[in-house]
Amino acid sequence: MKVLVVHAHPDPESFGSALRDAVVRGLETADHDVTVIDLEAEDYQPCLTTADYDGYEQNGDPGGPGHPDATVARHIEAVRATDALVFTFPTFWSGLPAVLKGWIDRTMLPGVSFSVRDNGSVRGELRNVRRVVGVTTYGSPRGYRWLVGDGGRRTIRTIRWSCGPRCRMRWLSLDALDGRPDSERGAFLTDVEHEMANL
Amino acid sequence: MTRTLVVVTHPSPEGLARQALVRVLAGLERRGDDVEVIDLDAEAFDPRLTLDEKRRHLDPPDTKPWVADHTAALQRAERLILVYPTWWGGFPARLKGWFDRTWITGVAYTLPEGSTRIHAGLKNIKRLEIVTTHGSSRLANTLQGNAGKLIAFRTLRLLCHPLCRRRFHAFYSAGSANPDQVATWLDGLEETFAR
């Protein structure tokens, strides 16, 4: 399978970045064809520009001239070509880091991930994507998430709903990260690598 | 006189959220609120948490002077109104990053020594309100789970006053709405905020 890994973490030496490496190791063990988009390393600009907004309906059109921003155009090509999407990120305030939320806002355009029919109904266009995986860490304990919910997971699930009916979503997460000993962190890395090898 | 902080983001001057902002401000002026506006796009606010901010996220606010204007505004406010378009069920990156970067330790919350639970730091905020526009229908947004509303009204609400009230002013199906429907919503918005 072709797998696109979208990684968002400001710290290249963090546990979150070790998670990305575990994902890639697992995928390569299983001979998947892996592409990584490391948003911070690319210095990715996550805000819709005025030009993005004005061209919102056309920029993702498969028959059109393509997205005017070369970085976004490259990301759109990667999304169109992939069989699986894997997101690795830390959870900030129960949601995605801004840089990842903005990647979704700018890349997942009409004509790329969805289309709107004349009667107003929305159709998912990520028919090529058979797996959506979220790999994240939470600073807070599990009970807190039970109390306040998980906005990041809901956002990734929205991506899943743009895929075909047979697409499967996996959610791999570790909570209460700050209090975890290295042994438990290491065990989670091993789990993630194993899961990715059996995607 | 209620001290009200309005935080707005939309990339285009013609965006419906910007039209909503004008009417919200008109309503608040009629009501006599003491209003402060943070326009994240006008400030070209960079929403990406930096490496330094991540590594020092538990350091006190006085070591992060670059967000001091925003944290001071947060600490003054009795009422916080967020105005934004809903994209993929949630906040635009610019607004999500504003929470990530300015709702910091020592302002939005404290983490007492030995505690695993954060304690609310913005008890001055007694009203938390959202004004937002959706391209898709109410049903589609309900199915998607309203991640933005959830984050604001649960996670961020817990950092405000324990009795903080929540109000959600939403417009749905903006893509297929006719001008009369938009005008009716905007008129209602101004009346609501004038009360």
Interface residues (C-beta under 8 A of the other chain):
Chain A: P10 D11 S14 E40 P46 C47 L48 T49 T50 D52 Y53 D54 F92 W93 S94 G95 L96 P97 A98 V99 K101 G102 I104 D105 M108 V116 G120 V122 S140 P141 Y144 L147 V148 G149 G151 G152 R154 T155 R157 T158 I159 W161 A176 G179
Chain B: P11 S12 G15 D41 P47 R48 L49 T50 L51 E53 K54 R55 W87 W88 G89 G90 F91 P92 A93 R94 K96 G97 F99 D100 W103 T116 R117 I118 S136 S137 A140 L143 Q144 G145 N146 A147 G148 L150 I151 R154 T155 L156 L158 S173 G175 S176
